[in-house]
Amino acid sequence: MAPILLNCMGSDHKDYIKQLVQVKNPYLDTMEEDILYHLSLGTKTHNLPEMFGDIKFVCVGGSSNRMKAFAQFIHQELELPGNPEEVTDICEATDRYCMYKVGPVLSISHGMGVPSISIMLHELIKLLHHAQCRDVVLFRLGTSGGVGLAPGTVVVTDKAVDYSFLPQFEQVVLGKVITRSTELDEGVANELLQCSSELQNFPTVIGNTLCTHDFYEGQGRLDGALCSFSHEDKLEYLRKAYEAGVRNIEMESSVFAAMCRVCGLKGAVVCVALLNRFEGDQITASHDVLVEYQQRPQVLVSHFIKKRLGHVV
């Protein structure tokens, strides 16, 4: 069955950004109440415009602990009043995701893989829509496997690509394949690259990100419980990926990019490479080194946010 191509951006990319956060679902307007079940929020139980109407930046990442740490970090970086250690999890009534609001910044966990982040994004985008937010920028902060890059290098995604290195995300809906573009905002990516040049010892590149559905076989690892290919097969695939502009591999960027694009949100994926996949599959760096690597996307996006808010000249 031929896929259906959806690229719901219209012809003027700049104009749609200035609008309210969009949802592409006419049925939402007919609902008396919208329950954001996995976030433990709702349109009747919470005043969403009052709680979230001033949000300008949303940062999402896989780990609950990491996103709490980011909330505390951005609290300090923005020099906000109060104790950063006392940030409150807005979603504490559920154990699916965590969410922290720090001034105009929202920090949310999304779990691992496309299904988990997809559920969170549906409810997050509805939340931003119900809260009447405008001009919001979304960031995915994460870790990844580098492709031809030194460990510690930060990759700002140009396009999220699939297993065949095409910039698309395929979603099966009622038995039909819906294909959506996964191109991310070029302006935000270039702004992040400029921010990286203002930070010391901060190797950063813009490149394509290969999004897979699995950590092991899907990423060509030889150390999983199953392996149906050779070391040479793996290296050949990685070489093809590198030639296609791929510089890292992770498991969430495609649906993130697709949903941001369709719903009128500027988005960026910022992931640090924990290893060079040409050189191995297992992550062998020390705990302290990995902690410092994982902080790099947070530091870069924090610098971006501070510049946008006028805290940095």
C-alpha positions as CSV (number, residue, x, y, z in Angstrom):
1,M,0.0,0.0,0.0
2,A,1.4,3.4,-1.0
3,P,2.0,5.7,1.9
4,I,0.0,8.9,2.3
5,L,2.3,11.9,2.5
6,L,1.3,14.6,5.0
7,N,3.3,17.9,5.3
8,C,0.8,20.1,7.1
9,M,2.9,23.2,7.2
10,G,1.5,25.2,4.3
11,S,3.6,27.4,2.1
12,D,4.6,30.1,4.5
13,H,6.7,28.5,7.3
14,K,7.4,31.9,9.1
15,D,3.7,32.9,9.4
16,Y,2.4,29.7,11.0
17,I,5.0,29.9,13.8
18,K,3.4,33.1,15.2
19,Q,0.1,31.4,15.7
20,L,-1.2,29.7,18.7
21,V,0.0,26.1,19.2
22,Q,-2.1,24.0,16.7
23,V,-3.8,20.7,17.1
24,K,-4.9,18.8,14.0
25,N,-8.0,17.3,15.5
26,P,-11.5,18.8,14.9
27,Y,-13.0,16.5,17.5
28,L,-11.3,18.3,20.4
29,D,-13.6,21.3,19.9
30,T,-16.6,19.1,20.6
31,M,-15.4,17.7,23.9
32,E,-16.7,19.1,27.1
33,E,-13.5,18.1,28.9
34,D,-10.1,17.0,27.7
35,I,-8.4,14.7,30.2
36,L,-4.6,14.6,29.7
37,Y,-4.5,11.2,31.4
38,H,-0.8,10.4,31.4
39,L,0.0,13.9,32.7
40,S,-2.7,13.8,35.4
41,L,-4.1,17.1,34.1
42,G,-7.4,18.2,32.6
43,T,-9.3,21.2,31.2
44,K,-11.9,21.0,33.9
45,T,-9.8,20.1,36.8
46,H,-7.0,22.6,36.1
47,N,-6.7,26.2,34.9
48,L,-4.3,25.4,32.1
49,P,-3.9,29.0,30.8
50,E,-3.1,30.3,34.3
51,M,-0.7,27.4,35.0
52,F,1.1,27.2,31.6
53,G,0.2,30.3,29.5
54,D,3.6,31.9,29.9
55,I,5.6,28.9,28.7
56,K,8.1,29.7,25.9
57,F,10.5,26.8,26.0
58,V,9.7,23.1,26.5
59,C,12.6,20.7,27.1
60,V,11.9,16.9,27.0
61,G,14.2,14.0,27.7
62,G,14.0,10.3,28.4
63,S,15.0,10.1,32.1
64,S,12.9,11.5,34.9
65,N,15.9,12.1,37.1
66,R,17.7,13.9,34.2
67,M,14.7,16.2,33.6
68,K,14.4,17.0,37.3
69,A,18.1,17.8,37.3
70,F,17.6,20.1,34.2
71,A,14.8,21.9,36.0
72,Q,17.0,22.6,38.9
73,F,19.9,23.6,36.6
74,I,17.8,26.1,34.5
75,H,16.3,27.5,37.8
76,Q,19.8,28.4,38.8
77,E,20.8,29.6,35.4
78,L,17.8,32.0,35.2
79,E,18.5,33.1,38.8
80,L,14.9,32.6,39.7
81,P,13.7,33.1,43.4
82,G,13.3,30.1,45.6
83,N,15.3,26.9,46.2
84,P,16.0,24.9,43.0
85,E,16.0,21.8,45.1
86,E,12.3,22.3,45.9
87,V,11.0,22.2,42.3
88,T,7.7,20.3,42.3
89,D,6.6,17.5,39.9
90,I,3.3,18.7,38.4
91,C,2.6,15.1,37.3
92,E,3.3,13.5,40.7
93,A,-0.1,11.9,40.7
94,T,1.1,9.6,37.8
95,D,4.2,7.6,37.5
96,R,4.3,7.7,33.7
97,Y,6.1,11.1,33.2
98,C,7.5,13.9,35.4
99,M,7.0,17.6,34.7
100,Y,8.6,20.7,36.2
101,K,7.7,24.3,35.4
102,V,10.6,26.8,36.0
103,G,9.6,30.3,34.9
104,P,8.9,30.2,31.1
105,V,10.5,26.7,30.9
106,L,8.8,23.3,31.1
107,S,10.9,20.3,31.7
108,I,9.3,16.9,31.0
109,S,10.4,13.3,30.8
110,H,9.3,11.1,27.9
111,G,10.6,7.6,28.5
112,M,12.3,5.5,25.9
113,G,11.4,5.0,22.3
114,V,8.8,6.4,19.8
115,P,5.7,5.0,21.5
116,S,6.5,6.5,24.9
117,I,7.5,10.0,23.6
118,S,4.5,9.9,21.1
119,I,2.0,9.6,24.0
120,M,3.6,12.4,25.9
121,L,3.8,14.7,22.9
122,H,0.1,14.3,22.1
123,E,-0.8,15.4,25.6
124,L,1.9,18.0,25.8
125,I,0.8,19.7,22.5
126,K,-2.8,19.6,23.6
127,L,-1.7,21.1,26.9
128,L,0.1,24.0,25.1
129,H,-3.0,24.5,22.9
130,H,-5.4,24.6,25.8
131,A,-3.0,27.0,27.7
132,Q,-3.1,29.3,24.7
133,C,0.7,29.3,24.4
134,R,2.4,31.2,21.6
135,D,5.9,31.1,20.0
136,V,7.0,28.0,21.9
137,V,10.3,26.2,21.1
138,L,10.6,22.5,21.9
139,F,13.9,20.7,22.6
140,R,14.6,17.1,22.9
141,L,17.7,16.7,25.1
142,G,19.3,13.3,25.1
143,T,22.1,10.8,24.6
144,S,22.9,8.9,21.4
145,G,25.5,6.8,19.6
146,G,27.8,8.8,17.5
147,V,28.5,7.9,13.8
148,G,32.1,8.9,13.1
149,L,32.2,11.3,16.0
150,A,34.3,11.5,19.1
151,P,32.5,10.7,22.3
152,G,31.2,13.9,24.0
153,T,30.3,15.5,20.7
154,V,26.9,17.2,20.7
155,V,24.7,16.7,17.6
156,V,22.0,19.2,16.7
157,T,19.7,17.3,14.3
158,D,19.1,18.6,10.8
159,K,16.7,15.9,9.8
160,A,15.5,12.8,11.6
161,V,15.8,9.9,9.1
162,D,14.5,6.4,9.1
163,Y,16.2,3.0,8.5
164,S,16.6,3.9,4.7
165,F,17.9,7.4,5.6
166,L,14.8,9.2,4.4
167,P,13.5,12.2,6.4
168,Q,10.1,10.7,7.2
169,F,8.1,9.2,10.0
170,E,5.6,6.4,9.2
171,Q,2.6,6.0,11.4
172,V,0.0,3.3,10.8
173,V,-3.5,4.8,11.2
174,L,-6.6,2.5,10.7
175,G,-4.5,0.2,8.6
176,K,-3.0,2.9,6.4
177,V,0.5,4.2,6.4
178,I,0.7,7.9,7.1
179,T,4.1,9.5,6.2
180,R,5.1,12.8,7.7
181,S,8.1,14.9,7.1
182,T,10.8,15.0,9.8
183,E,12.7,18.2,8.9
184,L,13.4,20.4,11.9
185,D,13.7,24.2,12.1
186,E,16.9,25.3,10.4
187,G,16.9,28.6,12.2
188,V,16.9,27.1,15.7
189,A,19.5,24.6,14.7
190,N,21.9,27.3,13.4
191,E,21.2,29.4,16.5
192,L,22.2,26.4,18.7
193,L,25.4,26.0,16.7
194,Q,26.2,29.6,17.2
195,C,25.5,29.2,21.0
196,S,27.9,26.2,21.0
197,S,30.7,28.4,19.6
198,E,30.3,30.7,22.6
199,L,30.9,27.9,25.1
200,Q,34.4,26.5,25.9
201,N,35.4,23.0,24.9
202,F,32.0,22.2,23.4
203,P,32.3,20.2,20.2
204,T,29.0,20.5,18.3
205,V,27.9,19.6,14.8
206,I,24.7,19.7,12.8
207,G,23.8,16.4,11.1
208,N,21.1,13.9,10.4
209,T,19.9,11.6,13.2
210,L,19.0,8.0,12.5
211,C,15.9,7.2,14.6
212,T,15.4,3.5,15.2
213,H,12.7,1.4,17.0
214,D,15.2,-0.6,19.0
215,F,18.5,-0.1,20.9
216,Y,20.1,-3.4,19.8
217,E,19.3,-5.0,16.4
218,G,17.7,-1.9,15.1
219,Q,20.9,0.0,15.7
220,G,23.2,-2.7,14.4
221,R,24.6,-3.7,17.7
222,L,26.4,-7.0,18.1
223,D,25.9,-7.3,21.8
224,G,22.1,-8.0,22.1
225,A,20.3,-11.2,22.9
226,L,19.7,-11.6,19.2
227,C,22.1,-10.9,16.3
228,S,21.4,-12.0,12.7
229,F,24.3,-10.1,11.0
230,S,28.0,-9.9,10.9
231,H,30.5,-7.3,12.1
232,E,31.2,-6.4,8.5
233,D,27.4,-6.0,7.8
234,K,27.2,-3.5,10.7
235,L,30.2,-1.5,9.5
236,E,28.8,-1.3,6.0
237,Y,25.5,0.0,7.2
238,L,27.2,2.6,9.4
239,R,29.3,3.7,6.4
240,K,26.1,4.1,4.3
241,A,24.6,6.1,7.2
242,Y,27.6,8.4,7.4
243,E,27.5,9.0,3.7
244,A,23.9,9.9,4.0
245,G,24.8,12.6,6.5
246,V,23.9,10.6,9.7
247,R,26.0,11.6,12.6
248,N,24.1,9.9,15.5
249,I,21.5,7.3,16.3
250,E,18.7,7.4,18.9
251,M,15.1,6.3,19.3
252,E,12.8,9.3,19.5
253,S,13.7,12.1,17.0
254,S,11.5,11.1,14.1
255,V,8.1,11.4,15.8
256,F,9.3,14.4,17.7
257,A,10.2,16.2,14.5
258,A,7.1,15.1,12.7
259,M,4.7,16.2,15.4
260,C,6.4,19.5,15.9
261,R,6.2,20.2,12.2
262,V,2.6,19.3,11.8
263,C,1.5,21.2,14.9
264,G,3.3,24.5,14.2
265,L,6.0,24.2,16.7
266,K,9.7,25.1,16.3
267,G,11.7,22.1,17.5
268,A,15.3,20.9,17.9
269,V,16.9,17.7,18.9
270,V,20.1,18.1,20.8
271,C,21.9,14.8,21.8
272,V,25.4,14.0,23.0
273,A,27.3,11.1,21.5
274,L,28.3,8.7,24.3
275,L,30.5,6.6,21.9
276,N,31.6,6.2,18.3
277,R,29.6,3.3,16.9
278,F,32.4,2.5,14.4
279,E,34.6,1.7,17.4
280,G,32.1,-0.5,19.4
281,D,28.7,-1.0,20.8
282,Q,29.0,-0.9,24.6
283,I,29.3,2.3,26.6
284,T,32.5,2.0,28.6
285,A,33.2,5.5,29.7
286,S,33.4,6.1,33.5
287,H,30.4,7.3,35.4
288,D,31.8,10.8,35.9
289,V,32.6,11.2,32.2
290,L,29.1,10.1,31.3
291,V,27.5,12.5,33.7
292,E,29.6,15.4,32.2
293,Y,28.6,14.3,28.6
294,Q,24.9,14.1,29.5
295,Q,25.1,17.7,30.9
296,R,26.3,19.1,27.6
297,P,22.9,19.3,25.8
298,Q,21.5,20.9,28.9
299,V,24.2,23.5,29.0
300,L,23.8,24.3,25.3
301,V,20.0,24.7,25.5
302,S,20.3,26.7,28.7
303,H,22.6,29.1,26.9
304,F,20.1,29.3,24.0
305,I,17.2,30.1,26.5
306,K,19.3,32.7,28.3
307,K,20.2,34.5,25.1
308,R,16.5,34.5,24.0
309,L,15.5,35.9,27.3
310,G,18.2,38.6,27.2
311,H,20.2,37.1,30.1
312,V,23.3,36.8,27.9
313,V,24.4,39.4,25.5
